[in-house]
Structure formats: structure tokens, C-alpha cells
Amino acid sequence: MTKQILFTFAIVVTVALPAVTFGAKFPIGHKHESKPEIGIYELKTGDFSVKFTNWGATIVSVFLPDKHGKVEDIVLGYDSVKTYQNDTTYFGATVGRVANRIAGAQFTLNGTRYKLDANEGNNTLHGGAKGFGDVVWKVKKYHNEGPSPSITFTYRSFDGEEGFPGDLRVTVTYTLTGHNMAVKLRAKALNKATPVNLAHHSYWNLGGHNSGDILSNEIQIFGSQITPVDKNLIPTGKLTSVKGTPYDFLQPASIGSKIKGLPNGYDINYALDGGASKKLKTAAIVHDKKSGRVMELSTNQPGLQFYTGQNLGNVKGKDGFVYKLHAGLCLETQGFPDAVNHPNFPSQIVAPGKMYVHDMLFKFSIKG
């Protein structure tokens, strides 16, 4: 009989950073002198710990034991906050105002054409060159004691930032309960209708951040359809079935067993079964057989971007380890990419005074 030990944690990230005092501050230079200082903050429950920085409301480490009790960091990242400020991989970041891609870096809303920052060819990726993953957030609340430690980051996005309309107040709350990690993303449109699509961008490697590639990981994705893309990774507007294709992970399978049919690896949005919902639904389950670690991700969002890190190439990460091809995988719960230009996709428009609500729950366990 399979032995299964359940853990529950609300985003507990622990990175191999130099020892710092909780909430330790780092100077950020004259360019950001009017901004809050950048710090490292830790949440911990037992032998699970997570560290964050308010640069990009980013998870920098998640320490979790394996089936032998060995505790390892299971997210990719860097040793210093400064390196996160120069990062191009979005390691652990909260990305927005609109995550993923917007075709032609433009969209029309209520008769007005908005031109955005084009930071990936002619398109906008993850909010532009200076999206939410590249700004300093304020720490609104920080409770690192008790059975449910939590931290809340907040950011005020201004009208016209990276070309997006309206002022937006954004919060991200990470909470650990047992060994579950809950993530709550909220955004309130203050004065204009605006698109909002936030995503969490950790690169996971359940074998440990320095354990090599993730191709042996077994994954199950609860999405019967994908939104196919063109050569620039822009959705065509269609939805197609995964059955009979390398995208079919309706039943658990190793990533390596199917990735050979995709020369560029996985970087695709799944239309999750059940669509957008008020309640959480399971989006994906990942199992690393060698360590025994299991991660189950639930969300209320309609989409899930599955990315296998094919753009990683000799990226120097924690402890001097060099991340290479497929060193980590991303599971980004989200609205559909380029939804602002596809009326048939679930809308991402938030009206003035209304709230964007995005919830995630990461459940960690051991099977082996």
C-alpha cells in the first residue's frame, strides 16, 4: 500500500539566502528612494518555511522535507535581492497588471485604443518591461507567529502605467496553515475600467532547486482543452481538445514521456475543466517519485499556463548552481492569454469600484 503523508502550507518559501533577520532591509538606490525599502521576510510552520521579498511580491524559497525527512528548497531563485532586481526569468514573482501575452501590445476598451509597452517583440508580456514583478511593494501586514502565519504585500498602480488605464490597488496575501500554502490576489479598479490578470510565477522543482531537470516529474492537468497559439505564442482564439496530443495530461504521466513531441517544450494555456468558479478546483498535481514530494494546486481561475523552462540556459542561481534547460516548471493560474483581444475568452475587465479575485491553494504531501 502506498504510504502518503499530508502536509499543508500557505506559501512557505525558503531560499538559500545569507542569514538575515526577518524583515531585514536592503538599500535600493536613489532611483527608488521614494519607495519602501526592500526586505526579506519569512513564514514558517515546523520544518516548512517560505521566504519572500517585497521586490515583485516574490517567493524566493520554499523548504520542504522529502520522504526521507531531508529538507530542501524546491523553487528556483537567487542568493541576493539585487539579483532579483536584474532578473529576466520572473523567478517567484507576482506578474501583472496583465500576466502572459497581449498581441500587438494594444487593445480597445470602451471605444478607446490603449497602446502598451512592447517588451517581447511587438507584444506585451507580463505587464510590460516594468510590470508588477519589477516594482517595490509595501508590506501591509506581517504575522510570522502562530498556526497560520501570513504576509500581505500591497501596490498602487497608477493610471497609464505601462500603458494600462486607471489606478489600481493590488494586494497579495500568502498564508501558511499546517502545510498548505494559500495565495490570495486582489485588485480594485479605482477610477477606470481596466484589464487585470495576475499570476504567480515560481519555477518548481520538487526534487530540489539544484536537482537537475523536471522531465521525470509526473504531472496531471485538469484541463481537457488548450488555447492554441501562433509562432509568437499568441492565442488564435480557438479552443482545441488535448486528447491524442502531447498536451494530454488528463491522466498522470511524466513530462519527459510527452515533451519529445514538442521541440520547444511546453508553454501553453490550459482551459481548466469547470472554468472560472467561486470555489477552488484542482488545476494540477505534480509528483517527484525520487523525493516523494507531491504538489497539488487548486484555483478559482479559468486557465493554467504550463511552462517547462525551455528559455533557461546557464542561469546562475542559488548557491552558485547553474540552472539549465527544463530546470523548473511553472504552473501559472490565470485568465486566458490575450483575452482583451478575444471576446470569446473569459473577460478580464474590472469595472471601477469592483474587485478582481484570484485564489490559489498549494497542498504539499509525501507519497512513497
Buried (B, 14 or more C-beta within 10 A) or exposed (E): EEEEBBBBBBBBBBBBBEEBEEBBBBEBEEEBEEBBBBBBBBBBBEEBBBBBBBBBBBBBBBBBBBBEEEBBBBBBBBBBBBBBBEBEBBBBBBBBBBBBBBBBBBBEBEEEEBEBBBBBEEBBBBBBEEBBBBBBBBBEEBEBEEEBBBBBBBBEBEEEBBBBBBBBBBBBBBBBBBBBBBBBBBBBBBEBBBBBBBBBBBBBBBBBBBBEBBBBBBBBBBBBBBBBBEEEBBBEBEBEEBEEEBBBBBEEBBBBEBBEEBEEBBBBBBBBBBEBEEEBBBBBBBBBBBBBBBBBBBBBBBBBBBBBBBEBEEBEBBEEBEBEBBBBBBBBBBBBBBBBBBEEBBEBBBEEEEEBBBBBBBBBBBBB
